[in-house]
Amino acid sequence: MKDRWFVCPRPNPKAELRLFLFPYAGGTPTVFSKWFAEFPDHIETSIVHYPGRGSRFNESPIKEITALVEEINQAILPILDKPFIFFGHSFGGILAFELAHRLNPQPQILFVSACGAPHIPNPNLPIHSLPDPEFIRSLHNLDGLPAEVVGNLELMQLLLPILRADFEAFENYQYTSNEHRLACPIIAFGGSDDSHVDRARLDAWAHHTDGNFKTNFFFGDHFFINTARQSVITSMKAEINSLHAKE
């Protein structure tokens, strides 16, 4: 699966299922680098690689959700020759949701993580246009930047344009009501101490599917996928196994 839009750590032509992981704002494929080894051989894991970071650092980041989703849509179509599943965290959850609406067939499961349902107004104040010190402070308060990163001025200068672009896309996103709800199940994951996305906004994802819906909470803040990674992956595998047991 050689494509600039996807990083597949362990290609497996014999896999029966593809799992696509959508990183959070500012995220590179490395944020999921430890995940692929946790899934069985019949599941091939691919990480969506947004422009402007990693090996795509020389490309301009895309500052609009619709444009970014359309680019991913064009890139992913040739590799949807097997059943597939989406997992998106925060910013990545909206991308995965919007992409799922464009596809036929849809993913077998849509996992949305630390991401409020799109039809519910986001109560958090926008931060993408704040001056650098305030913007960095807001990111740090979101637990999105470790202290050692914040203290590295050279690294921050590289990260700030990417982070601003992703937050601009995320914060300017306007949900357009779709007359057709998704047919696939939606599983919403949340952090028990996440002050950015509360239970009500997670539970509201039920509005967007005609399939099964469930919310699962894990110990941790907005980035519980790092601190509770094993529990998150165990839950995902259980949902995947449950789905296939019904087939």
C-alpha positions as CSV (number, residue, x, y, z in Angstrom):
1,M,0.0,0.0,0.0
2,K,2.4,2.6,-1.2
3,D,0.7,6.0,-1.1
4,R,1.7,9.3,0.4
5,W,-1.7,9.4,2.1
6,F,-1.3,6.2,4.1
7,V,1.4,4.6,6.2
8,C,1.1,0.8,6.5
9,P,3.7,-0.4,9.0
10,R,3.1,-4.1,8.2
11,P,1.6,-4.7,4.8
12,N,-0.3,-8.0,4.6
13,P,-1.9,-8.9,1.3
14,K,-3.6,-11.9,3.0
15,A,-5.4,-9.7,5.6
16,E,-9.2,-10.0,5.7
17,L,-9.8,-6.5,7.1
18,R,-8.2,-3.1,6.9
19,L,-8.2,-0.7,9.9
20,F,-7.6,3.0,9.0
21,L,-6.4,5.2,11.8
22,F,-7.0,9.0,11.6
23,P,-4.6,11.0,13.8
24,Y,-5.6,14.1,15.9
25,A,-4.8,17.7,15.1
26,G,-1.1,18.1,14.5
27,G,-0.6,14.3,14.6
28,T,1.7,12.4,12.4
29,P,1.5,8.6,11.6
30,T,3.9,8.0,14.5
31,V,1.1,8.7,17.0
32,F,-0.2,5.2,16.2
33,S,3.2,3.6,15.7
34,K,2.7,1.1,18.5
35,W,-0.8,0.1,17.5
36,F,-0.3,-2.2,14.5
37,A,1.5,-4.9,16.5
38,E,-1.5,-5.2,18.8
39,F,-3.9,-6.4,16.2
40,P,-4.0,-10.0,14.8
41,D,-2.6,-10.9,11.4
42,H,-6.0,-10.9,9.7
43,I,-6.2,-7.1,10.3
44,E,-4.0,-4.8,8.3
45,T,-3.4,-1.4,9.9
46,S,-2.9,1.8,7.9
47,I,-2.5,5.3,9.3
48,V,-3.7,8.4,7.4
49,H,-0.9,10.8,6.7
50,Y,-2.0,14.4,6.4
51,P,0.1,16.9,4.4
52,G,2.5,19.3,6.1
53,R,4.1,16.9,8.5
54,G,6.5,13.9,8.6
55,S,7.7,12.9,5.1
56,R,5.1,15.4,3.7
57,F,6.6,18.4,5.5
58,N,7.3,20.2,2.3
59,E,3.5,20.2,1.4
60,S,1.1,22.9,2.7
61,P,-1.3,21.7,5.3
62,I,-5.0,21.8,4.3
63,K,-7.0,24.3,6.3
64,E,-10.5,23.1,5.4
65,I,-12.2,19.8,6.4
66,T,-14.2,19.3,3.2
67,A,-11.1,19.7,1.0
68,L,-9.0,17.4,3.2
69,V,-11.8,14.7,3.2
70,E,-12.1,14.9,-0.6
71,E,-8.3,14.4,-1.0
72,I,-8.4,11.4,1.4
73,N,-11.4,10.1,-0.4
74,Q,-9.7,10.0,-3.8
75,A,-6.6,8.4,-2.3
76,I,-8.5,5.7,-0.4
77,L,-10.8,4.4,-3.1
78,P,-8.3,2.1,-4.8
79,I,-7.5,0.3,-1.5
80,L,-11.1,-0.4,-0.4
81,D,-11.0,-3.8,-2.0
82,K,-11.5,-5.5,1.4
83,P,-13.9,-4.8,4.4
84,F,-12.6,-1.9,6.4
85,I,-13.0,0.0,9.7
86,F,-12.3,3.6,10.7
87,F,-10.9,4.9,13.9
88,G,-10.5,8.7,14.3
89,H,-9.3,10.6,17.4
90,S,-10.6,14.2,18.0
91,F,-9.9,16.0,14.7
92,G,-9.5,12.6,13.1
93,G,-13.0,11.5,14.2
94,I,-14.6,14.3,12.2
95,L,-12.5,13.3,9.1
96,A,-13.4,9.7,9.5
97,F,-17.1,10.5,9.9
98,E,-17.3,12.8,6.9
99,L,-15.3,10.3,4.8
100,A,-17.6,7.4,5.8
101,H,-20.6,9.4,4.4
102,R,-18.9,9.6,1.0
103,L,-18.2,5.9,0.7
104,N,-20.1,3.0,-0.6
105,P,-19.7,0.5,1.0
106,Q,-19.3,2.2,4.3
107,P,-16.8,1.0,7.0
108,Q,-17.9,-2.0,9.0
109,I,-17.5,0.1,12.2
110,L,-16.8,3.8,12.8
111,F,-14.9,4.4,16.0
112,V,-14.9,8.1,17.1
113,S,-12.6,9.0,19.9
114,A,-12.5,12.2,22.1
115,C,-14.7,13.8,19.5
116,G,-18.1,15.4,20.0
117,A,-21.0,14.6,17.7
118,P,-20.9,17.2,14.8
119,H,-24.5,18.5,15.1
120,I,-23.9,19.6,18.7
121,P,-22.2,23.0,19.0
122,N,-18.7,22.9,20.3
123,P,-18.6,24.8,23.6
124,N,-14.9,25.3,23.5
125,L,-13.6,28.7,22.4
126,P,-11.6,28.7,19.1
127,I,-7.9,29.0,19.5
128,H,-6.3,28.8,16.1
129,S,-6.0,32.5,15.6
130,L,-4.6,33.3,19.1
131,P,-1.1,34.8,19.3
132,D,1.6,32.2,19.7
133,P,2.0,32.3,23.5
134,E,-1.8,32.0,24.1
135,F,-2.1,29.3,21.4
136,I,0.7,27.2,22.9
137,R,-0.8,27.7,26.4
138,S,-4.2,26.5,25.2
139,L,-2.6,23.4,23.6
140,H,-0.8,22.7,26.7
141,N,-4.0,23.0,28.8
142,L,-5.6,20.5,26.4
143,D,-2.7,18.1,27.4
144,G,-1.8,18.1,23.7
145,L,1.8,19.2,24.1
146,P,4.3,17.7,26.5
147,A,6.3,20.2,28.6
148,E,9.5,19.2,26.8
149,V,8.0,20.0,23.5
150,V,6.7,23.4,24.6
151,G,10.2,24.2,25.9
152,N,11.8,23.3,22.6
153,L,11.6,26.6,20.6
154,E,13.0,25.1,17.4
155,L,10.5,22.2,17.4
156,M,7.6,24.5,18.3
157,Q,8.4,26.7,15.2
158,L,8.0,23.6,13.0
159,L,4.8,22.5,14.7
160,L,2.9,25.7,15.0
161,P,1.9,26.1,11.3
162,I,0.6,22.5,11.3
163,L,-1.3,22.8,14.5
164,R,-2.8,26.1,13.5
165,A,-3.9,24.7,10.1
166,D,-5.5,21.6,11.7
167,F,-7.3,23.7,14.4
168,E,-8.5,26.2,11.8
169,A,-10.0,23.3,9.8
170,F,-11.5,21.7,12.9
171,E,-12.9,24.9,14.5
172,N,-14.3,26.3,11.2
173,Y,-16.0,23.0,10.3
174,Q,-19.7,23.3,9.8
175,Y,-21.8,20.1,9.9
176,T,-24.2,19.9,7.0
177,S,-27.2,17.8,7.9
178,N,-27.3,14.6,5.8
179,E,-30.7,13.0,5.1
180,H,-29.1,9.6,5.3
181,R,-27.7,8.4,8.5
182,L,-24.8,5.9,8.5
183,A,-25.7,2.3,8.3
184,C,-22.6,1.1,10.1
185,P,-22.3,0.9,13.9
186,I,-20.7,3.9,15.7
187,I,-18.6,3.3,18.8
188,A,-17.8,6.5,20.7
189,F,-14.8,6.5,23.0
190,G,-14.2,9.1,25.7
191,G,-11.8,9.9,28.5
192,S,-13.1,10.0,32.1
193,D,-11.2,13.2,32.8
194,D,-11.6,14.9,29.4
195,S,-12.7,18.4,30.0
196,H,-12.9,19.1,26.3
197,V,-15.5,16.5,25.2
198,D,-18.2,15.6,27.7
199,R,-20.5,12.5,27.9
200,A,-23.5,14.4,26.3
201,R,-21.5,15.2,23.2
202,L,-20.3,11.7,22.9
203,D,-23.7,10.1,23.5
204,A,-25.1,12.4,20.7
205,W,-23.3,10.3,18.1
206,A,-26.3,7.9,18.3
207,H,-28.1,10.4,16.1
208,H,-25.8,9.6,13.2
209,T,-26.3,5.9,12.7
210,D,-29.1,3.4,11.9
211,G,-26.8,0.7,13.2
212,N,-25.8,-0.1,16.7
213,F,-24.3,2.6,19.0
214,K,-22.2,2.4,22.1
215,T,-20.1,4.7,24.3
216,N,-17.0,3.4,26.2
217,F,-15.0,5.5,28.7
218,F,-11.4,5.1,29.6
219,F,-9.3,6.5,32.4
220,G,-7.5,9.6,31.2
221,D,-7.8,13.1,29.7
222,H,-8.3,14.1,26.1
223,F,-5.4,11.9,25.0
224,F,-6.5,8.8,26.8
225,I,-5.5,6.8,23.7
226,N,-1.9,7.2,24.9
227,T,-2.3,6.5,28.6
228,A,-5.0,3.8,28.2
229,R,-3.8,2.5,24.8
230,Q,-4.0,-1.2,25.7
231,S,-7.5,-0.8,27.1
232,V,-8.6,1.1,24.0
233,I,-7.2,-1.5,21.6
234,T,-8.7,-4.4,23.6
235,S,-12.1,-2.7,23.4
236,M,-11.7,-2.2,19.6
237,K,-10.8,-5.9,19.1
238,A,-13.8,-7.0,21.2
239,E,-16.1,-4.9,19.0
240,I,-14.6,-6.2,15.8
241,N,-14.8,-9.8,17.0
242,S,-18.4,-9.3,18.1
243,L,-19.3,-7.9,14.7
244,H,-17.8,-10.8,12.8
245,A,-19.3,-13.3,15.2
246,K,-22.8,-12.1,14.0
247,E,-22.0,-12.6,10.3
